[in-house]
Amino acid sequence: MTPYLWQTDNLTQALADLNPSWHHANHFTRSQKIATDTRSINQGDIFLALKGENFDGHDYVATAFDKGASLAITSRQVGEFAQIVVSDTRLALGKLGKYRRDVHPDLTVIALTGSSGKTTTKEMLGAIFGQFAPTLITRGNLNNDLGVPMMLLELTDEHRFAVMEIGANHVGEIAYTTSLVRPDVACVLNIGTAHLGEFGGRENIARAKAEIFQGLGENGVAVLPFGDEFFDFLKSESDKFTKQYISFGERAERPDVALDFNKLSQAEIDELSTLDSVLVMGDVFADDIEVHPTHSTFDLVANLAVDEIDSTNVNLPFVGEHNVGNALAAASCAIALGVPIDKIKSGLETATPPKGRLTRMVFGEHTLIDDTYNANPNSILAAAQVLTAETAQKILVLGDIGELGDEAVSEHGKLGAALAGLQIDHILAVGELMAHCVSCANQVRAELAQHFATKAQLLTRLQELLTKDTASVLFKGSRTARMETLIQDLIDTKQQGK
């Protein structure tokens, strides 16, 4: 794809609000790339000097020019290098990203956020829209106030769609990044407990996630999780910016809440009155779900028009019922933009699960399931449900969940109690917080779980279990736990014949 060229005029225009002043830049003509890390600098690149708590990019300006940089963007003048000095380089990154988005008026943007499922849903959307035209998709975890504009800087004139993952660890962050992205469709997947420590409660998480709707214009579409307990709140927040929305999923309601009894016969009312709840469907929902060890199948149903229902069967190459929910969210975003349901089907069926997201590998007679990318209590329960569908011995290997703040101990304890209710044979856990998970699990089911002080000790016990029966082993933990190292250690020790 043809790279964008940064020159004096568009740099000045993009940074106009930050009082830009040029220094020693008489010989600068143009550049294809803006980089924030000197390790990725190539000849002719522009270096943007960011400052964080533990680093200051201004200390590396000379290094950037040694590696071939043609210009620096700084917040204070550094030596005699060619540079633009602005009031704030962090904001400069945002301004530059927003400029790239704004000069693409024909670009269609889908933005999504949620406590879990963002990466997987993003991959599904990329597969759907990639069938039509070049589509920019957020790479890795570039979803914060720095990562989002970095991704926008990768836009080329060939891109027709962009799928932007938006995350947050404090109130106001999504409000900022959605203003840069200006989505046509904004989706909230769910409100869980990820980053609970930073926000101090699920209500604050919901408020933070709802900020994504602030980027919508009146013609934009909000995509909302119908079964989430915060659905009504999310709907009221999206209504402030657009009246158009699509709901996905299902929820249980009391019959008198779900149905208008005035339109029913007495016999129907009497029958319904015996039920505690009835299942109510959103605009887009799944029917006839079948979860298999390597995939799931379901009927994708869209019921958005009066007396008109569109449906198709989907063979989804992702495991776990929670990924059917992610597929419904992706389908809803696509439906909001007029994508035919047959193209949604083909996109979902060719999507590829991201690494570390319930990816499977054969290990002798055993199966290893790598779900180590990250974790929160809800995603661990979802992964454990996947494990229960296995036919072999079921072993769940867990590391600590981070970013739970004051609720860390109680959340790990509640997780242990919930896991004890599932058909799992062994839980092996490592990490200070996981001790509480193990303790609560064993209170419900004695000797179900074991806690280890080190990964090496856990590995020894796991190897013992693998010598007894064929097993399916699922590994999961927060990014800081780096549980993928256990998988590699297990593989390495086998190759070494230990």
N, C-alpha and C positions, 0 to 999 in steps of 0.2 A: 504494500500500500504506500501511496505517496506521502512522505512525512510533511508536516506543517513547517513553515519557515518563520522563525521569529526574527524580526528586524526592529530597527529603532522606532518606527512609527507605531507598530502594534504593541510593542513592549511599553512604550510611553502611554498609549491609550489604555491598556489593561491595568496599569499601575497608577493611573491618574489620581485616584483618591488617596494615595499614600505619599504624596509630595515627592515624586521621583526626581533625583538630580543625577546627571551623568558626569562621570569623572574618567579622564584618560581613555575615552572610548572612541577616539577619532577613527581608528582603524577597524572597529567592529562593523561588520556588514550584515551577516545573518547567521542563524544557527538552527539546527533541526531538533535539538533536544535540550530540555532543562532537567538537570540532575541535582539531587540533594545529598548524594553520597559520593565522595571522591573516588571510591573503589569502582564506581561504574562510569567514571568520566572517560569520554573518548575525545579525539581531536575535534575542536570546534564547538564543543558543548558549552552551555551556560551553567554555571554553578550557583545554586541558591543556598545561601548560608543560614541554616536554621539554628536556633538556640533552644536547648532543652535544660532540664534540671541537672543533667550530668555531662553535658557536652555543649560546645559552642562551635558551630560551623565556621565562624570567622577565623578560628585558629587554623583552619585548613584551606584557606583561600590560596595561599602560596602553593600548596600541594596540588590543588586543582589546576592551577596554571602550569605547573611542572608537567602535568599529565595531558596538557593540550587544551584546557578551557580557553574560550575566546572572550568571556565576559563573566562577571560575578554580580549577583544581586545581594546586597548587604544592607544592614541597618545602621552601619557606621563605616566611614571610609577606612579601608585597609590598604596601607602602602600606596604604591603608584600603579596598582593594577587597574585594568579596564573594568569599570563597575557602575551599576545603578544603585544609588543609596536611597532606601525607602524608610518609612517610619517603623515598619514592622514586617519582617520577612515571612513570618508565619501567615499573616494576613495576605502578604504578596502571593504566596502559593495559592491561596484560595482565590484571589483575584484573577490570577493567570488561568486557573482551572475553569472558573466561571466564564472568562472571556472565550476560551475554546468551546465551551458549550453554547454560548450565546451566538457565536458566528456560524452555528449549524441550526438554523431555524427549522429545517426539515427533518432533523433528528428526532426519533421517537424514543423516549426514555421511560423505562420501568424502574422504579426504586422500591426496594423491599427492606424491611427490618423485622425484628422479632427476637425472642429470647433463645430460640433454637430453630434449626432448619434453613437458615439463610443461605449457606453455601450450597446445599443440595438443591434448593429451589432455584437458585441462580443458575446452576448447571442445567437444570431442566429447561429453564427459560431460554438459555443460550442455544440449546439444541432445537427448540421450537422456532425461534426467530432466525437462527442461522440458516434455516432452509430457504429463506427469502432473500437475504442480503447480508453483507458483512456486519457483524454484531460485536460490539465491545462489551466484554464481561469483566467484572471486578476480579482481579487476580489475588489469590491468597486471602489475607485478612486486611487488605487495604481498604478499610471501611470506616476509618475515623476522620477527624478534621484535617489530617495530613494525607491519609490514603485516598480519600475521595477525590480531592483535586489532583493528586498524582495520576489517578486513573483518567480523569478528564483530559489531562495533558496528552494522553495517548490517542485521543480522537484524531481520525484522519478524514479527509473529504469523502472517502469511500464508505465510511460507516453510515448505516441507515438506522440502526437500532443500538441502544445501550442498555445493559442490565446492570444496575448499580446497587450493590449491597451497602447498606448504611447501618452502622452500629453506634453504640454510645456507652460511655461509662460515667457520664454526668448530664444533668439536666441542661438543655440548651445546645448540646452538641449536634443533635439531629436537626434542630431548627436551623442551625448554621449550614450544615452540609446539604440539606434539602433545598436551601436557597441557591446553592451553587448548581445543583443538578437540575432543578426545575422539571420534575417528572410529569409525564402525561398520565401515568398510572402509579399510584402509591399503595403498597401492600404491607399490612401488618400481619405476620404469620401467627403470632401467639404472644401471650404475656406470661412469662415463667418466672424463674428465680435467678437467672443469670445476672451477675453484677448486683445481686441483692445488697451486698455490703456498701457499694457506692451510692445506691439510691435510697436505702433505708426502708424499703417496703415495696410490695407489688403495685400499690396504687401509684407510687412515684415512677415505677418502671413504666406503667401504662401511660402516664402523662408524658414521659420522655419519648416513648415510641410513637405516640400520637402526634408529636411534632412533625413527623414526616408529611402530614397532610398540608402543612403550611406552604409547601412548595407547589401545590396544585393550583391551577387556574380554575375558573368556573366550569370549563369543559373537561377538566380532569376527572379521573375515576378513582375512587377509593375501593380497595379490595380488603374485605374484613372477615375475620374468623368467627363464623356464626356460633360455633360451640364454645367459644372462650367466655369465661365469666365476665370479662371486661368488654364484651361486644357492644353493649348499649353505650358505654362510655366512649368507645372508639367511634361509634356511629355519630354520637353527638358532637365529637370533636371534628370529624370529617365534614359534617354538615356546615361548619363555619366557613368552609372554603369551596365546597362543591356539593351539589345535591345528588350527584351520580355515584352510585356504589354498587358493588356486587359482593354478595356474601358467599362463603364456601363452608362446607361441612354440615354438621347436624348437631342438635342438642335435644335433651329430654325436657319436656315441659309438663306441668299439670294440665290435664285435659281441659279444664275450664279457662286456662290461660291460652292454650294453643288453639282452641276452637271456639267459634261463636255458637253457643248453645241455642240461641234464638233461631238458628237456621236448621236445627236438628229435630228429629222426631223424639218423642218421649222414650221410645224403645232404645234409640241410639244414645240418648242422654243417660238412661239407666245402665246401659252396658259400659259406657265410658266412665261412669262414676265409680265403677269397681276397680279401675286402674289407678295406680299411683302416678303414672306419667305416660305420655305418648312421645314418639320420636318426631321431631319437626326438622324439615330439611331447609338448608339455605338455597340460594339460587343455583349453586353448583355443588353436586354431591356425588358420592360413590355408592354403588349398589353391588350386591353379590361379590363382596371382597373375599378373595382367597389368598392367604399368605403362605408362601412356600419358602424353603430354605435359601433359594437363590433368586427369587423374584416374587412379584405379586401380580394378581390379575384382578380387575374390577371393571364395572360398567361406569364410565364417566357420563354423568347426566347433567345437562344444562336446562334449567327451567326458568327462563327469563321473560318469555313472552306468554301472553294469555293464550291458553289452548294450544301451545306449541312447545313440545319437549324434544330436545336433541340429545342423542346418546350414542355411545360407541364403546366397544370393549377395548380395554388397554392391557397389554402385557408389559408390565413395568419392570425394568431390569434393576430394581432396587429392593432390598429386603426390609421387612417391617411394616406394620400397618401405619406407623407414623409417617412413613414416606409416601403412602397413599394420600395422606393429608397434605404433604408438601406438593404432590402432583396436582391436587385440587386447587391449591393456591396458584401454581404456575398456570394451570388451565384457565383460571378466572382472570388472571392478568392478560392472557392471550385473547380470551373472549372479549374483554373490555376494549381491545384494539381491533376487533373484527376478524380474528383469525378463524378460519373454518375448523370445525371439530375434527375433520379427518387429518388436517395438518397438525393439530394439537396431538392427536394420537401418534402420528409418525414421529413427531419430535420427542415425545415422552419415551417412546419405545427405542429410540436410538441414543438417548442421553446416557452419559457415562458417570457412574458414582465417583466423587472425588476421593483421592487417596486418604486413608485414615477414617473413612466414613462407612463402616460396616463392609469393608472389603475383605474378601475371603481368600485364603490360601491353603493349599494342601500341605500337611506336615506329616509325612509318613502315612499312617492309617488315621491320623487325626485331622481336624479342621481348625484352623486359627482364624478368628474374626477380628480384624483390626478396626476399632472404632476409637482410636486414640487422639483424634484431632483436637477434641476439647470435650468438656463435660459440664453439665449442671444436673441437679436432681431429676428433672423431668426427662432429660435425654438419657440418663442412666437407666431409668425405669423403662423407657422405650426400647433401649438396646437389650435389656434383660428379657423383655417380652419376645424379642427376636430369638434370643438364646433358647427360650422355652419350646420353640418350635422344632429344635433339633432332636434327632432320635437317639444320638449317642449320649454318653455321660456329659453333663452340662456343668462347665466350670466358668465362673465369672471372676475375672481378675481386675481389681479396682485400685486406683490411686486417688489421692485427695482431690476434692472439689475446691477450687479457689474462688475468691471474690464474693464470699457470702457474708462477710462482715461479722456483726454480733450474732447473727443467726447460724454461724457455721456449725457449731456443736449440735444444735437442735435439728438443723436440716440434715446433717449426716445421720443422726439418730432416727429421724422419721424415715429416711431412705432405707436404713437397715431393716426397720420393721416392715416396710412395704415389700422389700425384696424377699423377706422370709415367707411371704404369702405366695410366692411364685414357685413353679416347679423347676428349681435349680438344685443341683446336687452339692456343689461346693462354691463358697465364696472365699477367695484369697485376696487379702487387702494389705496395702502398704501405705504408710503416711500417718502422721500424728492424728489428723482428723478422722481418718478411716477407722481408728480404734473405736470411736463412738458408733459408727455404722455396724461394726462387727458385734459389739456388745449388745446393741438393740436387736440385731438379727437373731442372736443366740438366745435372747430372752423369749422370742417367739418360737424358734425352732432350735433346740439345743444342738450344739456341735455342727451347725450349718456352716459357720464362718470361722476363718482363722486370720489373725492379724500378725504381721511380721515387721520387725524393726527395719529391715533392709530388703531391697529387691533381690539380693543374692540369696537370702534365706527363703524368700517366696519362691524363687526359681527352683531351689532344691526340692521344695514340697510339690511344686507343679510337676517336676520331672518324675517324682515318685508316683503321682496320680496317673501320669500318662503311661506308666509301665503296666498298669493294672487293667484298664479297659479303654476301648476306643472312646475318644472324647472330642467335643466341640468346646473350644476355649475362646471366650470373648474378653478382649482387653479394652479398658476404658479408664480415663482420668482427665483432669484438666491439663491444659497445655504445660503448666509448670511441673506437673508430675512426670511428663515425658515417658509415658508407659510404653511407647513404641520401642524403647531400648530393651525392655524385657523380651519382646518378640525377637529382636535381633540376637539377644544373648541366648535365647532358647535355640534359635537356628544355628548360631555359631558353635554352641557346645555340642550339638548333634554332629555337625560337620567335622569337628575335631575328635569325634569318637568318645566323648566323655560321658 
